[in-house]
Amino acid sequence: MSRATNAKYSNKKRKRLFKKSKGFWGDRKNHIRLTKDAVMKALMYNYEHRKQKKRNFRKLWTIRINVGARINGISYSKFINGLKKSKCNLNRKILAELAISDPKAFSEIAKISKQSFA
């Protein structure tokens, strides 16, 4: 009796793995055992970095808002607290964009924040 190798599906599985490792350096792209480990680790980092990306952007927005607020003579925490008290529903992404691209509009928002805070 001949030996069953299930070659069609084994090759397909290997091909799928090598396709994921395209662009890897050295033996990590063409040796099955090393490729498995490399792809597994890459997928793990990919998942984790998708989560970290959100954190990093929020940090960046906070820094930009802080700089804009300090220029207008108010700290970041007081600025945000004033906006909440005045029921201003601008999120940090928009505030950071305003702080960079339109400082005059940001200074108007800072005035609103100062008034509601004091």
Secondary structure, DSSP 8 states (H G I E B T S, - for coil): ------HHHHHHHHHHHHHHTTT--GGGGT-HHHHHHHHHHHHHHHHHHHHHHHHHHHHHHHHHHHHHHHHTT--HHHHHHHHHHTT----HHHHHHHHHH-HHHHHHHHHHHHHHH-
